[in-house]
Amino acid sequence: MEFSFEELVRALEGTVVVNNDNKNFKGTCIDNRKVTEDCIFFAIKGERFNANNVAIDVLEKGASIAVVDEVNFKKEDAEGKGIVIKVDNTVKAMLKLANFYRRKLNLKVIGVTGSCGKTSTKDLIAAVLSTKYNVFKTEGNFNSEIGLPLMILQLTSEHDVAVLEMGMSDLGEIKRLAKAAEPDMAAITNIGLSHLENLKTQDNILKAKMEITEYFTKDNILVVNAEDERLKKLNSNDYKIEKIGYNHEYDVYASNIILREDSVKFTANCGNDKYDFELPMAGKHNVLNMMLAIDIARNLNVSLKEMNDGLANLKATSMRLEVEKTDKITIINDCYNASPDSMKSSIEVLMTKAAMRRVAILGDMYELGSKTKEAHEDVGSFAKGKIDLLIVIGENVDNYENGFGNENIRKFASKDDFFKEVDSLINKDDVILVKASRGMKFEKVTSKLKELK
């Protein structure tokens, strides 16, 4: 972090309530169990734990600065141990600091959002830019009002481009992220059903995603997937919109698509420029994600050849369509998260795999509100005729069955119930898709499958 202590206090709009001679700081931390030497600790108050209560503890562990929004200690107890800065709200202060730092650095910021596919798109954008620029990208799922500023604060003056994922569960959240990150360009992958529980309609989901353009001017560019019916209709006089898809009328489009077991071949068309890519990711949906990346990169003057070379540096985020092979089976580990659209895309990937049997182990999809029953039935219907065995776990097993039918389906109320029968259900040389919303913790399912002999 390349700013002074004075700049830190000013950006936080804070007050130093406990001072100290050591004003050095490096790195940030929000977990009192993971404090590092001379870090800035941000005390966040959650539903179960108020980190303001451990301000002195983190200083004793080596943090040089604790940022708090409650002074829940005697100031004399902190004297000589470190610095305490009081702010009105720790999370809001982090966002303010992130915005200050983003403005201080001379780099391009690319924001990525959408109902699904945003993490893969982020990974692809970072890869296609990597031969020409020093690129930073969001780690894991650090895409929230807490995670995003932590990512921005990891940037240095050596970075040329930051690719930042932006997630949300309600209106206003991406607006606050956009205010902190001030993206120069943004990409929206699609408008699905995720977060329908809070937002009620897909039009509201679109409205929430479009907050990424809240601070755009005529110098900014929004790139959208025009295969999505809502994004296709977008237009603006305030900033430039570019569209990608399969249609020659779009700014960047894909043709000659060939789906393979572990990759996709296609031709990328950008005006008069064409290039044949082989994307080392399975699934037609990733062609659209790649088109978004290509459009972003061409606006940063990266050639199609340079983009293709950059794919050698592709580092995909874990638990997203990872293919893992054991002596007995092949596992497609896609248990990081789930929505109706991503479920269908993953089933299509499963269909490309050569296998004795294709098996899908699916769990609940969360935050679908009034569409919960319909969405699970729809995924079940989509899977019918495409897979040999459907194993469903959770509260929506009957909804899956309504769509899939009652043949070649096994239903379990819990993972533990499934584990009791897993040995008899899985055969040698099965290819198995594992997918559910993050809260289902289906990584335990993949771990159990790996143990099978």
ABEGO torsion letter per residue (X at the ends): XBBBAAAAAAAAGBBBABBBABABBBEBBABAAABBBGBBBBBBBBAABBAAAAAAAAAAAGBABBBBABBABBAAAABGAEBBBBBABAAAAAAAAAAAAAAABBBBBBBBBEABGAAAAAAAAAAAAAAABBBBBBBEABABAAAAAAAAAABBAABABBBBBBBBABBGAAAAAAAAAGBABBBBABBBABGAAAAGBAAAAAAAAAAAAAABBAABBBBBBAABAAAAABBBAABBBBBBEABAABABBBBGBBBBAABBBBBBBBEABBBBBBBABBEAAAAAAAAAAAAAAAAAGBBAAAAAAAAAABBBBBGBGBBBBBAABBBBBAAABBBAAAAAAAAAAAAABBBABBBBBBBBBBGAEAAAAAAAAAAAAAABGABABBBBBEAAAAAAAAAAEABGBBBBABAAAAAAAAAAABBBGBBBBBBBBAAAGAAAAAAAAAABX
